[in-house]
Structures are given as C-alpha cells and as structure tokens.
Amino acid sequence: MAEVKGVERLLKAEMEAKQIIQKAEEARQNKLKEARAAAMAEIESLRREEEKKFEMEVKRRFGSNQEEEDLGRKTKEEIEQIYRDYEQNKEQVISMLIERVMNVQLTFPKVLTGKFE
C-alpha cells in the first residue's frame, strides 16, 4: 500500500509539474505577444517620425504644395488653350491639306534639274 501511495504521489507531482510548465509556457507566450506589440508600436512611432522628416525635407527642397497646384492649374489652362486652337484651326488645316493633295505640281524642282538662275 505504501508503494501505491508513493506512485500516486509521483503521479500527482508529475501533474503539478506539467501544470507549472504549462503556466510558464503561457506566461512566456504572453510576454512574447506583449514584446511584439511594444515593438510594433515603437516601429510605427519611428515610421511616423521619419515620414514627417521626409515630408519636411521634400517641402524644403522642392517647395510647398502651392507650387504644385499652380503648375497643375497652368497645365490645365494650356491644355484647354490647345483644344481651343485645334477647334479654331481644324477647318483651315483640312482645307489646306485637301488643296495640297489635289493640286500637285507636275514640274521638277530647280534643285533636281540643277538650274539655279
């Protein structure tokens, strides 16, 4: 009977050891999760800081957004002017092209004949 109680005590001790190991493993996993979360928060903070520095450097080197907006507006105005010019001149250009195609000169140019009088 003493042997049975000794075996039971050993089994009980083994179960307690397994629980202790399991709790330690869970605590370790929790600490790893906390460390990852803290690291990610620090990385995010550093990323935001570096982005601000980058934006400030870009503004310092290339100017503000106002210049970009002015350039965009100027470009849009120039494109609109090109379209207006196209609409105004398209009939004249078509007429000129038709005239040149229909009225071909049948003489050789002076350059080809060598007559430079």
Secondary structure as GFF3:
##gff-version 3
##sequence-region A 1 117
A	DSSP	alpha_helix	2	62	.	.	.	ID=ss1
A	DSSP	alpha_helix	65	102	.	.	.	ID=ss2
A	DSSP	alpha_helix	110	113	.	.	.	ID=ss3
###
